[in-house]
Amino acid sequence: MSTPPNPSSPSDLLTAPHVVEYTYRRSVGPLLGRFFTGLRERRILGVRTRAGQVMVPPREYDPETGEELGDLVDVGSSGV
């Protein structure tokens, strides 16, 4: 009867080098840039939709109407 290979034996392990890297830069854009600057200043900013709803984190476009957004407002320390 033969013995099964021992996976903990170095000769039975398969290995390959793998490096995780991101070779590009991504800009957050003007709206999220202002949001992150606010966080650095210990402020939370949201964006107000035409219907009066405030979204945090801010989005560039209203998900319901597709309208471009940009009216940033300070948000309190609590919310739903």
ZIWOBEL-V807466 format. One line per field, one symbol per residue. burial: I if it has 24 or more other C-alpha atoms within 12 Angstrom, else O. A space follows every 50 residues. Layout:
# ZIWOBEL-V807466
burial: ???
This chain:
# ZIWOBEL-V807466
burial: OOOOOOOOOOOOOOOOOOOOOOOOOOOOOOIIOIIOOOOOOOOIIIIIIO OOOIIIIIIIOOOOOOOOIIIIIIIOOOOO
